[in-house]
């Protein structure tokens, strides 16, 4: 089956830049797409210093929806949202004061990969962390999701006032330009060895930083079973199985528990994959309302994500009556949870006025 490759290289313009992320793209672009993907053929999407996190999310979502193997090569720098302590990937316009609106939340990447079939998704990462995100990584490792294999490194902030080069990713690209992609664990080890060899003469180099080398989880993970049913088009079976896990979580932990809400979110994603936008929208609205009722703040990452996804699915509801009903609920939530995209509430209200003329 053809593969998909997403090349994402991003770092801020100006003094906040720690790494010249985009400099690696010409080297990666010189590699045959099939070698980048590890498949017979592949399509490649390249994002060089993108400006808008929503635009990146759209490309990421499209890549995650591809049926074949997906490999994401991501180069850049991490920063921390100081209000919520969420890790973000800096984009071109990111500054310390605008992280929430100009950077890509790392959990967006993780969430989009959540229901991909086990064994089909790989992230190869060469990242630099600023001081605050480096400290956060010491407390909480970078998480790309249960079914995603991750290889790479996260380097600490450069000690000198210089812009670093993405040495690990350049080493990966150089190895792949031979026309052969070794098994990923071997590719990772070869890249680290090449990186170390290049820096032996540099007495200031203190190693690659945090090494990322995770393998896939076992085949008994319920998420893997669900993903395999989705891949086979058995959406009803996948939802029924997830519903049983949701009910078990409710019995054991309560309807407002994180365990139960996780499975509610999985079922909302399953409805989206089955093409049932109304059911997906309704589920995300319910998740958002529950989180708010639990006392979570309107600008928390989980609440914002639920409302954003409800909004996205609402835009795909075709029945005017159903769209009006859900839109009314969404407008009430948007008044409390405006999200990061300016004008989201106004958009809902405009669409509702149009719907009222149709019914």
C-alpha positions as CSV (number, residue, x, y, z in Angstrom):
1,X,0.0,0.0,0.0
2,X,1.4,3.5,-0.8
3,X,2.7,5.5,2.1
4,X,2.4,9.1,3.1
5,X,5.2,11.3,4.4
6,X,4.8,14.6,6.2
7,X,7.9,16.8,6.4
8,X,7.4,19.5,9.0
9,X,10.2,21.9,9.8
10,X,9.4,25.0,11.9
11,X,11.2,27.5,14.1
12,X,10.5,31.1,15.0
13,X,11.8,34.1,13.1
14,X,14.1,36.4,15.2
15,X,15.9,36.1,18.5
16,X,13.8,33.3,19.8
17,X,15.1,30.9,17.2
18,X,17.2,28.0,18.6
19,X,17.5,25.9,15.5
20,X,17.5,26.5,11.7
21,X,14.9,23.8,11.2
22,X,14.1,24.4,7.5
23,X,17.7,23.9,6.5
24,X,17.2,20.2,6.6
25,X,14.4,20.1,4.1
26,X,16.5,20.3,0.9
27,X,18.4,17.3,2.2
28,X,15.2,15.3,3.0
29,X,13.6,16.4,-0.3
30,X,16.5,14.8,-2.1
31,X,15.5,11.4,-0.8
32,X,13.2,9.3,-2.9
33,X,9.7,9.4,-1.4
34,X,9.5,5.6,-1.3
35,X,12.7,5.6,0.8
36,X,11.3,8.2,3.2
37,X,8.2,6.2,3.6
38,X,9.7,2.7,3.6
39,X,7.0,1.7,1.0
40,X,7.0,0.9,-2.7
41,X,5.5,4.4,-3.5
42,X,4.6,7.4,-1.4
43,X,3.2,10.9,-1.5
44,X,5.1,13.7,0.3
45,X,3.7,16.8,2.0
46,X,6.3,19.5,2.9
47,X,5.7,22.3,5.4
48,X,8.5,24.7,5.7
49,X,8.3,27.3,8.5
50,X,4.5,27.4,8.5
51,X,2.7,30.4,10.0
52,X,-0.7,29.2,11.1
53,X,-1.2,26.3,13.6
54,X,-4.7,25.6,12.1
55,X,-3.2,25.2,8.6
56,X,-0.7,22.7,10.0
57,X,-3.5,20.9,11.8
58,X,-5.4,20.6,8.5
59,X,-2.4,19.0,6.8
60,X,-1.7,16.8,9.8
61,X,-5.4,15.6,9.9
62,X,-5.3,14.8,6.2
63,X,-2.1,12.8,6.6
64,X,-3.4,10.9,9.6
65,X,-6.5,9.9,7.6
66,X,-4.4,8.2,4.9
67,X,-5.0,4.5,4.9
68,X,-1.3,3.4,4.3
69,X,1.8,3.8,6.4
70,X,2.5,7.3,7.7
71,X,5.9,8.7,8.6
72,X,6.2,12.2,10.1
73,X,9.6,13.9,10.0
74,X,9.4,16.8,12.4
75,X,12.3,19.3,13.0
76,X,12.0,22.4,15.2
77,X,11.9,23.7,18.7
78,X,9.6,23.1,21.7
79,X,8.3,25.8,24.0
80,X,5.8,25.8,26.9
81,X,2.5,27.5,27.2
82,X,3.0,29.1,30.6
83,X,-0.7,29.2,31.5
84,X,-1.4,25.5,31.0
85,X,2.1,24.0,30.9
86,X,1.4,22.3,27.5
87,X,4.3,21.6,25.2
88,X,4.0,23.4,21.8
89,X,6.0,23.2,18.5
90,X,7.0,26.8,17.6
91,X,6.0,28.1,14.2
92,X,7.5,31.0,12.3
93,X,5.5,33.7,14.2
94,X,5.8,32.2,17.6
95,X,7.0,34.5,20.5
96,X,6.9,33.8,24.2
97,X,3.8,36.0,24.6
98,X,1.9,34.4,21.7
99,X,2.5,30.7,22.2
100,X,-1.2,29.8,22.6
101,X,-2.1,31.4,19.3
102,X,0.9,31.0,17.0
103,X,2.4,27.6,18.0
104,X,1.2,24.1,17.4
105,X,0.2,22.2,20.6
106,X,2.0,18.9,20.7
107,X,-1.1,17.2,21.8
108,X,-2.8,18.0,18.5
109,X,-0.3,15.8,16.8
110,X,-0.8,13.0,19.4
111,X,-4.6,13.3,19.1
112,X,-4.7,13.1,15.3
113,X,-2.6,9.9,15.5
114,X,-4.7,8.3,18.2
115,X,-6.8,5.9,16.1
116,X,-4.4,5.0,13.4
117,X,-3.8,1.2,13.1
118,X,-1.0,-0.1,15.2
119,X,2.3,-0.4,13.4
120,X,1.4,2.1,10.6
121,X,2.7,5.4,12.1
122,X,6.2,6.6,12.8
123,X,7.5,10.0,14.0
124,X,11.1,10.8,13.4
125,X,12.0,14.0,15.5
126,X,14.9,16.3,15.8
127,X,13.8,18.9,18.4
128,X,15.4,21.6,20.5
129,X,13.8,22.7,23.8
130,X,13.9,26.1,25.3
131,X,14.7,26.3,29.0
132,X,11.1,26.1,30.3
133,X,10.1,23.2,28.0
134,X,13.4,21.4,28.8
135,X,12.5,21.5,32.5
136,X,9.0,20.3,31.7
137,X,10.4,17.3,29.8
138,X,12.3,16.3,32.9
139,X,9.0,15.9,34.7
140,X,6.8,14.6,31.8
141,X,8.2,12.8,28.7
142,X,7.1,13.7,25.2
143,X,4.1,11.6,24.3
144,X,3.1,10.8,20.7
145,X,0.4,8.3,21.5
146,X,0.0,4.6,22.1
147,X,0.2,3.3,18.5
148,X,3.0,5.6,17.3
149,X,6.7,4.6,17.1
150,X,9.0,7.6,17.9
151,X,12.7,7.9,17.1
152,X,14.9,10.9,17.4
153,X,16.3,13.3,20.0
154,X,15.4,16.4,22.0
155,X,18.4,18.7,22.6
156,X,18.6,21.2,25.4
157,X,18.9,24.9,24.7
158,X,22.2,25.7,22.9
159,X,24.7,27.0,25.5
160,X,26.1,29.6,23.0
161,X,24.2,32.4,21.4
162,X,24.0,30.7,18.1
163,X,21.3,29.1,16.0
164,X,21.9,25.3,16.1
165,X,21.7,23.0,13.1
166,X,19.3,20.0,13.1
167,X,22.2,17.5,13.1
168,X,20.2,14.4,13.9
169,X,17.7,14.9,11.1
170,X,20.5,15.8,8.6
171,X,22.2,12.5,9.6
172,X,19.0,10.6,9.0
173,X,18.6,12.3,5.6
174,X,22.2,11.6,4.6
175,X,21.8,7.9,5.4
176,X,18.5,7.7,3.5
177,X,20.0,9.4,0.4
178,X,21.9,6.1,-0.2
179,X,18.5,4.8,-1.5
180,X,18.1,2.3,1.3
181,X,16.0,2.7,4.5
182,X,17.3,0.3,7.2
183,X,14.9,-0.8,10.0
184,X,14.0,2.2,12.0
185,X,15.9,1.2,15.1
186,X,19.0,0.7,13.0
187,X,18.5,4.0,11.2
188,X,18.2,5.8,14.6
189,X,21.4,4.2,16.0
190,X,23.3,5.1,12.8
191,X,22.1,8.7,12.9
192,X,23.1,9.0,16.5
193,X,26.6,7.6,15.7
194,X,27.0,9.9,12.8
195,X,26.0,12.9,14.9
196,X,28.4,11.9,17.7
197,X,31.3,11.5,15.2
198,X,30.7,15.0,13.7
199,X,30.9,16.5,17.2
200,X,33.9,14.6,18.6
201,X,36.2,17.6,18.0
202,X,33.7,19.9,19.8
203,X,34.5,19.8,23.5
204,X,31.4,21.8,24.3
205,X,29.0,19.1,23.0
206,X,27.4,17.1,25.8
207,X,25.6,14.4,23.9
208,X,22.3,14.3,21.9
209,X,20.1,15.2,24.9
210,X,16.9,13.2,25.4
211,X,17.0,10.1,23.1
212,X,13.6,9.0,21.7
213,X,13.5,5.4,20.8
214,X,10.1,3.8,21.5
215,X,8.7,0.7,19.9
216,X,5.1,-0.1,19.2
217,X,2.8,-1.2,22.1
218,X,1.7,-5.0,22.3
219,X,-1.4,-6.2,19.8
220,X,-3.7,-6.6,23.2
221,X,-4.1,-2.8,23.5
222,X,-7.9,-2.1,22.9
223,X,-7.0,0.9,20.8
224,X,-5.1,-1.3,18.4
225,X,-8.1,-3.6,18.0
226,X,-10.4,-0.6,17.4
227,X,-8.0,0.8,14.8
228,X,-7.8,-2.5,12.9
229,X,-11.6,-2.6,12.7
230,X,-11.7,1.0,11.4
231,X,-9.1,0.1,8.8
232,X,-11.3,-2.8,7.7
233,X,-14.4,-0.5,7.5
234,X,-16.1,-2.2,10.5
235,X,-17.1,1.0,12.1
236,X,-20.1,-0.5,14.0
237,X,-17.9,-3.2,15.6
238,X,-15.3,-0.6,16.5
239,X,-17.9,1.7,18.2
240,X,-19.6,-1.2,20.0
241,X,-16.2,-2.3,21.4
242,X,-15.3,1.2,22.5
243,X,-18.8,1.6,24.1
244,X,-18.1,-1.5,26.3
245,X,-14.9,0.1,27.5
246,X,-16.7,3.3,28.1
247,X,-19.4,1.6,30.2
248,X,-16.7,-0.3,32.1
249,X,-14.9,3.0,32.8
250,X,-18.1,4.6,34.0
251,X,-18.9,1.7,36.4
252,X,-15.4,1.7,37.8
253,X,-14.5,5.4,37.9
254,X,-17.6,7.4,37.3
255,X,-19.1,9.2,34.3
256,X,-17.1,12.4,34.9
257,X,-13.7,10.5,35.2
258,X,-10.8,11.0,32.8
259,X,-11.1,7.2,32.0
260,X,-14.7,7.5,30.9
261,X,-14.1,10.8,29.1
262,X,-11.2,9.2,27.2
263,X,-13.6,6.6,25.8
264,X,-16.2,9.2,25.0
265,X,-13.6,11.0,23.0
266,X,-12.6,7.8,21.2
267,X,-16.2,7.2,20.2
268,X,-16.5,10.8,19.0
269,X,-13.5,10.1,16.7
270,X,-15.0,6.9,15.6
271,X,-18.2,8.6,14.6
272,X,-16.2,11.1,12.5
273,X,-14.4,8.2,10.8
274,X,-17.7,6.6,10.0
275,X,-18.9,9.8,8.4
276,X,-21.5,10.5,11.0
277,X,-20.7,14.2,11.6
278,X,-23.8,14.8,13.7
279,X,-23.1,12.0,16.2
280,X,-19.4,13.1,16.4
281,X,-20.4,16.7,17.0
282,X,-22.9,15.7,19.7
283,X,-20.3,13.5,21.4
284,X,-17.7,16.3,21.5
285,X,-20.3,18.8,22.8
286,X,-21.1,16.4,25.6
287,X,-17.4,15.9,26.5
288,X,-16.8,19.7,26.6
289,X,-19.9,20.3,28.8
290,X,-18.8,17.5,31.1
291,X,-15.3,18.9,31.5
292,X,-16.7,22.4,32.2
293,X,-19.1,20.9,34.8
294,X,-16.1,19.2,36.4
295,X,-14.6,22.6,37.0
296,X,-12.0,22.6,34.2
297,X,-11.3,26.1,32.9
298,X,-12.7,27.3,29.6
299,X,-9.1,27.7,28.2
300,X,-7.9,24.3,29.3
301,X,-6.4,22.2,26.5
302,X,-9.0,19.4,26.9
303,X,-12.0,21.7,26.8
304,X,-10.7,23.8,23.9
305,X,-10.0,20.6,21.9
306,X,-13.4,19.2,22.5
307,X,-15.2,22.4,21.4
308,X,-12.9,22.9,18.4
309,X,-13.6,19.3,17.3
310,X,-17.4,19.8,17.8
311,X,-17.2,22.9,15.7
312,X,-15.3,21.1,13.0
313,X,-17.8,18.3,12.8
314,X,-20.8,20.7,13.0
315,X,-19.6,22.2,9.7
316,X,-20.1,18.8,8.1
317,X,-23.7,18.2,9.3
318,X,-25.9,18.2,6.2
319,X,-29.4,18.0,7.8
320,X,-30.6,21.6,8.4
321,X,-32.7,20.8,11.4
322,X,-30.0,18.7,13.1
323,X,-27.4,21.4,12.3
324,X,-29.6,24.1,13.8
325,X,-30.1,22.1,17.0
326,X,-26.4,21.3,17.4
327,X,-25.4,24.8,16.4
328,X,-27.5,26.3,19.2
329,X,-25.7,24.2,21.7
330,X,-22.3,25.0,20.1
331,X,-23.0,28.7,20.2
332,X,-23.7,28.5,23.9
333,X,-20.4,26.7,24.4
334,X,-18.5,29.0,22.1
335,X,-19.6,32.0,24.2
336,X,-17.8,30.3,27.1
337,X,-14.9,28.7,25.1
338,X,-13.9,31.1,22.3
339,X,-10.8,29.0,21.6
340,X,-7.7,30.1,19.8
341,X,-9.2,30.9,16.4
342,X,-10.5,34.5,16.3
343,X,-14.1,34.8,15.1
344,X,-15.2,31.3,16.0
345,X,-18.3,32.4,17.8
346,X,-19.2,34.8,15.1
347,X,-18.9,32.0,12.5
348,X,-21.4,29.9,14.5
349,X,-23.8,32.7,14.8
350,X,-23.6,33.5,11.0
351,X,-24.2,29.9,10.1
352,X,-27.1,29.7,12.5
353,X,-28.8,32.7,10.9
354,X,-28.4,31.1,7.4
355,X,-29.9,27.8,8.7
356,X,-32.9,29.7,10.1
357,X,-33.7,30.9,6.6
358,X,-33.6,27.3,5.3
359,X,-36.0,25.8,7.9
